[in-house]
Amino acid sequence: MAIYHTSVKTFSRARGQSAVAAAAYRGGLRLKDFQTGQVHDYQRRSGVVASRCVVPPGAPPWALIPGELWPAVEAAERRKDATIAREFEVSLPHELDAEQRSELAWAIAEVLVERYGFAVQASIHAPAIPDGLNHHVHILASTRRITEQGFCDKTKELDGGPTGRIEVEWVREAVASTINSHLEAAGIRSRVDHRSLEEQSQMALLEGDPLRATLLSREPTRHQGKVATALARKGQATHVEETNLSIQQENEEEFESLLQDAVAEGRAIGLPPTHDHRAALAERAKQKSDAPVLVVGDLKIEGVMGIRLPPIENGVWGPERPPRHWSCLEWIDVALRDLWEITQARADLALGVVREWLAGVRRHVVRFGDTVQARPLVASVAVKIRTLKQALLRRGRRESAVRRADRLHHMAQQQWEGFNADHPREGSQWSPKEWAKRRGRRLAVLEMRSIELAKAQERATQPALDAAERDILQQASELAQSCGELPAFVAPSVRRVPEVPRPGPASRPSGPPTR
C-alpha cells in the first residue's frame, strides 16, 4: 500500500546551516562554498540514485549546474540570519519501479518549479538496506525566484502565517495528485491521500459510511520532541510516551468494539465493488510481498494486525487447550466470526463450503437443540479455523515488523543525514569533543536501528513468506476439503409408533363391573 509523506523544512544561517553543504550531501556531490572557501565532498556516500536540477524556462544555463547554482544561492543572501534554502521531502511509492520513481520525482519537482519559479535540485535516495521500502526524494529549492537575470524576489508566500499554511496545503495536494496519476498510469490500484484523518472522516460520513468515519476519527498520538525522544532512546519513560501508549490502546479497543458490533448487527463490511475474487488474485500475483489487507469500505488496513485476537493473546484458548465446556452454538459463533475475519483479510481463500457447513449446523442446532454428534465435529472445525487465522497473523506480523523497523530506521537515518549536512565539523558552533559526542549518538542510534531492521528482514525473507503462504493455502484447502466430507445435519426423522386400537361402542360391557 502506497504511503503518503511530504514534509517541508528550511535552512538558515542563524542555525549554522549551508545550502552548498545540504546540496552536496543530498546529491552525493563535491561542491565548494566560495563564501567560506570550504569544500563539501560527499562523492563516496551511498544511497543516491540520481540527482537533477530543474529550473523555470528562461533561467540561466548555469542554474542547471549544482556547482554554480548553490554558491549563487548563498551569494544572493546578505543577512547573517537569512533563510538560504527550503527542502521538500517526499516519499516515493515502492510499488513503482526505479524508472517510474525517477519520472515521478522529476514531475513533482517540475510542478513546484512551475508554481513558485525557484530553482531546485531533486535528489532521489534509495532505502538504506536491500529490499527496503523507504524510497524518497529530497527537493532542495532556492528561497528566491530565478529569471534570465538571475535571482530576484523571495518566495515569501511559503513563509509562515496564513498564506504559508495555504501554500503548504497546496503542495501536499499537488504532490498527492501527481503520485496518484503516476500510480494510475502504471496500472497500480494503490492511492495516497494528503488529507488529515479528520477530513477523511467527515467525507466518509457524507458518503454514508459511518463505520469508516469512526475508524478515521481515531485520536492521533502526540508529537514527541527532541528531549522526549532522547530520553526514550536511553530507556527512560516520559509523559508523552505514556500518553501515546494510552491513546494507541484506546484506539485499538475502539477498533475491536466496532468490529464486534458490525458482526453482531450483521452489517456488511465487505470488499469494494471493484475488488472481486479475480481482482484479488491478479493483485496478489502482481505484488508478491503484499501483506494481508482488511478492507472496510475502501479503507485498507495493512496486515491482519488490524484484527485483534484477545482470546489467543490472553491465553483463554488455543488449538492446544480448547474450552470443552462450550456449547455447540458457542463453538459455531466463534468459528463464524474467525471465518469472517479471515475472508475479509484474504478474499482469495475459497472457504465458502466451510461457511455453508457451519451455517447449516447452526440452523439445525437452533431448531432441534444441541447434539452429542455435532459438538465434537464443530469444535474440530473451529480449532482448524483458528489455526488458519493464527497462520495469517504470523505472516502479517513479520511484514508489519519490517515496516515498523524500516520506519524507525528512516527516522534515524534522517537524523544522521541532517546532522552531517547541517553541522559540518569545520565551523561548528560546538567544541570538537561536543560535536563528536552529538554525532556519535546519532550514529549509535542509526546502527541500532539498522540491526533491528536486518533482524526483522531475516524473519521476513521472501522464501520465509512464500513458505508461510504455502502453509496458509494448504490449511485453507484441507479445511474446505474436510468440511466438504463432513455429514450434513438435517432435521431428525421421527419414528412412528403404531396406535393401539381403541374399543368401539359394541365392545363396551353392558352391566356394572364385577366385584
N, C-alpha and C positions, 0 to 999 in steps of 0.2 A: 504494500500500500504506500503510495507516494506521501511523503511528509513535507509539510509546508514550514519553512523557516526563512524569515527575512529580518535582518537587523541593520540598523544604521548607527554609525559612530563617527566621531570627529577626531582629528589630530590637531594638537595645539602646541605652540612653542612654550606656552606657560607651563606645560607639563613635561617639557624637555623632549618633545617628540619631533621627528623629522619626516617630511614627505618623501625625501630621497631614500632614507633608510627603510621606510614602510614599503615603497615600490620595489626596492632591491630584494627585500626579504620575500614578499609575496610573489614576485616574478622569478625568483631564483637568478638574479642578475648581479652584475658588478657595476655599481653606479658611484659616481663621485659627486659629493656636495661641494660646489665651488664657493659657497658661503663660508664654510668652515675648513675646507681642504680635506675633509675626511672621506675615505673610500669605504663603501659598504659592499663587501664581496660575499654573496650567497650563491655562487655558481655551483657549489658542491651539495647544496641542500637537495633532498629528495622530495618527491610528492607533487612537484609542479608538472602538470600535464601540458599546459600551453598558456601563453601569455600574449595578449594583443592589445594595442592601443586603438581606441575608437574616438573620433573627433567629428564635429559638425562639418557639413560641406563648406568649403572655402577656407578652412583653417590652414595655417602654415604647414608645409611639409614636415618641419622639424617636430611638430606636435605628435607625430607618429613614432618618434624615436624616444624611448624612455630616458636615455642618457642626456637628452636635451630638454625633454618635456619637464621633468621634475625639478631640475635646477632652476628652470624658468619659473615654475610654480613658487619655489622658495624666494626667488628674486622679486616676484611680484608683490610680496608681503613685506611691509616695513615695520609693523608693530612687533614689539617683543612678545606680546601675548596673542599674536594673530592665530586664527584658525586656518591652518595651511592645507588641509585635505579633509575629505569626507569619504567614508567607506560604506558600501552596501555589500553585505554578505548574504548570499542566497544558497539554499540547499538545492542540489540538482537531483532529480529522481533517479534512483538506481535502476529503475525499470528500463531506462533508455540505455542504448549502447554508447561507447565513447564518442563516436562521431555525432550522434544525436545530442548528447550532452553539450558538446562543443558548440554546435549550431544554436542550441538553446541559450547558452551563456552569452554568445555574441549578440543574439537577438535581444536579450534583456538589456545588455549594455547599450545597444542602439536605441531602444525605447527611452532609456534615461537620457541619453545624449540629445535625442530629438526634442525632449521636453525642456531640458534645462540649459542646453547649449554649452556644457562644460566639456573638458577633455577627460577621458578615463583610461585606465589600464585594467583590463579584465584578466585575472589570473585564475585558471582552473586548478584546483587541488584534488588529488586522489585520496582515498582513505589511507590512513597511516599503516594499515596492515592488509595483507591479501584477503580478498573476499569481504572486505569491509563495505559498508553501505553509505559512508559519510562523504559522498561526492559534493563539492561545493565550489562556488566561485567568489573571489574577492574582487569587487569592482571599486578600485581606488579612483576618486574623482577630485578634480581641482575645485576650489571654492569660488572660482571666477569663471565667467563665460569666456570663450575664446573665439575671436574673429580673424579676419585676414591680417589685422594689425597686431594681433597677439591678445593677451589677457586684458579684459575690460572690467565691467561691473561685477559685483559679488552676487551669488545666488542666495540672497537674503531670505527668499521665501522658504528655504529649507531650515532656517534658524528656528529657535524656539518660539513659543507663543501659538495663538490660534491658527495662524497661517501655516506654521511649521507642522502642526498636527494634521491639518488638512492635506498638506503635500505628502507627508509620510503615509497617510491612509491611501492617497492616490498611488504611491509607489507600491504599497502592499497589494492593492487590487490589480495594478498593471502587471506586476510580477506573477501573480496567481493566474491571470488571464493568459499571459504568454506561456507559462508552464502547461496549462491545460490544453492550449491549442497545439503545442508540440506533442503532448501525450496522445491527443486525438489523432494527429497526423501519423503517429507511429502505430496506431491501432491498439493502444493500451487503454483499458477501461478505467484505471485509477484516475482520480482527480484530486486537486488540492482546494482548500477553502481558506481565504485570508481573513474571513470574518471571525469575530470573537464568539465564544460559546454562547453568550447571552443573545447575540444577534441571530445565530443559527437556531437557538431555542425558540425565539419569537417567530421565526419563519416557519418552523415545524408546527407551531400552534395554528398559524394561518392556513397551513396546508392540511389541517385536520389530523395531525399525528401527535396526540398528547403524550404517548409513551416516549417517543423520541425526543420530544421537547423537554420532558422531565430528565431524561438521561443527559441532555446537553446543558441543563441548568445546574449541573453539579457544581459545588463550591470549589473555586480554584485555590490552589495552595499559595502560601505567602512567599514573597521573594526573599531569598536567603542572601544577605550581603556578604562582603568580603570577610568581615570579622567572624560571623557565624560559620561561614564555610571553612575558615582556617581552624576554628575550634572543632568542627565536626571531623576534619581530617586527623586531628590529634586524638579523636575518640571521646571528646568532651561533649556532653549533652547541652543543647541550647534550647531556649524557649521557642524559637522559630521552628526548629526541627520537631519538637514535641507537638507543636500546633499543627504542622503539616501532616504528621503521622495520624493525629486525631481526625483531621479533615479527610485524609485518604480512607481511613477506616469507616467513617460515616458515609462517604460516597459509595464504598463497596457494599455496606449494609443496605443502603437505599437501592442500589442496583439489584441486589439479590431479592429484596422485597418486591420490586417491580416485576421481576421475572416470575416470582411465585404468584403474584396477583394475576398476571397475564395468563398463566397456566390454569389457575383456579377458575377464572372467569371465562376461559375458552376463547380469549381474544387471539386473533390471527396475528402473529408476528413472523411473517414469512419472508421469503426472498423477494426482491423486487421483480416486477413483471418480466424484465429482460434477462433474468438470471435463472434459466431453466436448467434441466439436467445436462443437456448438450453443451450449454454455455459454460457450466461448471467444469465439465471435462476438458473443454477447449482451453479454458483459462489455466487449469492446473497443468496441462501439457505445456503451455507457453511459459509459465512461471514455475519452475521446478521447486524453488525454495519458498513458495507461498506458505505462510502459516495458516492453520485452520482459522476461519473467519466466522464470527457470529454476526448475523445480519439482522438489524432491527429497522424495518422500513428500508431507507437507503443509507443508514448509518452502519458502517463496518467497524467491528471491534476486533483487532488483530489477535489471533491466537485464541485458544479455548480458555485462556486465563480469565476471560471475561465471565465465565461460568464458574461460580464458586461452588465448592463441594464440602459444606460443613460436616456432613456425616462422615466422610472419608477423613478429612483433615482432623476432626476431633476424635477419631478412633471409635466412633459409635459402632460402625460395622464395616466390613470389607469382605472380599471373596473368601478370606480365611475364617472369619468369625461372623457369619450371618445371624441375625436375630431370629431364633427359631420360634419365638412367641408371636410373631406377626401373623395376622390373619391373611387369607388369600387376597382379599381386597387391598390390604396394605401393601403386599408384595407387588400387586398389579399396578397400583398407583405410582409407587416408586419407580418401577420399571418403565412405565409410560412416560414419566417425567424425564428420566435419564435418556430414554429413546428420543424424546422431543428435542432435548438439548443437543444430542449427537447429530440428528438430522439437520438442525439449524446450523451447526458448525460445519457439517460435511454433507452437502446436498447430493453428492455423487454416490454415497453408500446406499446400495439397494437393500433397504430394510423394511420395505412395505409389508412383506409377508409376516415379519415379526410383529408389527403393529396390528395387523389384522388378527393374528392369532391371540394376542393379548386382549384386544377389544372383544373378540368372541368369548373368551373365557370370562371376562368381566361381566358381559351380559348374562352369561349362564349363572355366575355366582350371585349376581344381584337378584335374579329371578328365582333361583332354586336353592340358594344358600351355599355355604362352604362345603367342600367335599375333601375327603382324605386323599382321593386320587389326584385332584387338581393342585393342591398346595405344593407338594414337592416339585412338580413339573414347573409351576410358575416361579418358585424360588430359584430353581436351577437357571431358568431363562433370565431372571432379574440379575443374578450374580454374573452371568456372561455379559449382559448389557453393561453392568457397572465396570467390569474388567475392560471392556472395549473403551468405555469413557475414560478410564484411567490411562489407557494407552494413548488416547488423543491428548490428554493433559500433559503427559510426559513429553510428547513430541513438541507440543506448543510451548512448554516451559523452557525447553532447550533453546528454541528460537527466540523466545522473549528474553532469556538471559543474555543472548548475543546482542540483541537490540539495546538492552539496558547498558551493557558493558561498552558497546560502541558509542552510545550517547555520552557516558561518563568520560570515555577516552577522548572524545571530541572536545569536551569542555576543558579537560586537562591540556590537550594539545593547543587549544586557543589561548589558554593562559600562558603556556610556554612560548608560543609564537609571538603573542602580544608583548611579552616582556622583552624578548630579544629584539623585536622591531622598534619598540617604543623607548627602550632604555639601553642603548648600546654602552659598552664598557667605557669607551672614550667619552669624556664629557659628562659622565653620570653625576647626578646630584648626591649619590651616596659614596661612602668610602669604598675602596676595593674589597675590603672584608665584608661590609654590609651588602654590597652588590652581589658578591659571590654567594652569600648566605641566602639572599632572596631568590637568586637564580637557581641555587641548589634545591630549595624547597619545591619549586615548580617542576624541576627535573625529576625529583623523587616521586612526586605525585603522578607525573606522566609515566614513569617506569612502572609504578604500581598498577595504574590503570591499564597499561599495555599487557602486564602479566595476567590481570583479571580477564581482559578481552581474549587473550590467547587461550586461557583455560576454558572459557565459555565456548570458544570456537572449536576447541578439541572435542568437546562433548556434543557439538552440533555440526560435525563434518557432513558432507554430502553422503558418503557411504553410510554413516550412522543414521541420518534422516531417511535415507532410502530403505534401510533395514527396518526402521520403525514404521515406515509407510507400508512395507510388505506385511509386517505383523498386523497392522490395523486392517488391511484388506483381507487377510486370511481370517482374522477373528470375525469380521463382518460377514464373510462368506459362510463360515462354519455356523454362525448364529442363525443366519437366514435358512441354511440347509436344515439345521436341527429343528427349527420351528415348522418348516415345511413337512417334516416327518412326524411331528407330534400329533396325537389324536385330537380331532376337533370335538369340542364339548357341545352336545346338543341336549335338547330337553329330554329328561329321563322318561323312558317308556313306563306306563302303569299296567301292571298285570291284573287282568280282570278275573275276579273270583265268581264262580257260578252262584247265582242266587238260590237260596233254599226255598223250595216251593211252599207257599202258604196254603193252609187248609181252606177249602171253599165252604160255602154255606151248607152243602149237603153232608159234609163230614163232621159238622158240629154235633156234640152229644145232645140228645133231646131232653134228658132228665137232669136232676140235680146231681152233683158229684157224689160218688160213692164214698162213704166213710169207712 
